[in-house]
Amino acid sequence: MSCTGSRECGGSLGNAGGARRDARHSRPAVDLVQGTHIVLPMRVSAGIYYVESPADGRAIFIMPWKGEMLVGTTETPFQGDPDQVRPLPEEEEYLLDVVRHYFPAAAA
């Protein structure tokens, strides 16, 4: 199983720490993070699953989406142009490892 076999991989940006105020600045400080979801060409039997990554305990959601399986998300610090956000190979592999752990038949 690999993300290249999936039809879609995406990234998004968010504010990891919430708005923080600094007396020297009038605008809140923002830490950008990118979050990756992957879509795999397999079905989830029923419902939405909350699981934890065996690697680090991070919350991951696995759910049906348009007849396939949506898995996510990651949280990776990001610096640069938000228009250039792309899923990182290590993010994709991290999510695939979670799927392999909880759905071993999917790896067959």
Steps between C-alpha positions, in 0.01 A plus 500: 500500500633843414367850471593500134223244455251739651314750294560805715740635759460848637649748735360792693628763736392585852603697806665251736516708813198722479533876498763636739544863592834666545512848651745608226271404211143589422437184294479154656796266443412201287687174453412340169460125477400285211260213539480211257207271429518207262219331309543127444311283252339280766185513706448537873237253617294744707529824688786732577799366692708694750833318538837589642824463311705213642812712434414797722138484618380778270127505428413385148157476342406235246168541325309424184519767232343473155518120508862497614697544824611843627786490754650794686638717614863580562645818648836613370652846557503700178697802387460652161232590253166339600421453130793256486373259769526139383474171691841376605590137422565438871150630585344266247699204633408591860129486412543178302672341803196587712267337246721190483496474881122522545391345169761228432285341230533825302874445471453161335 
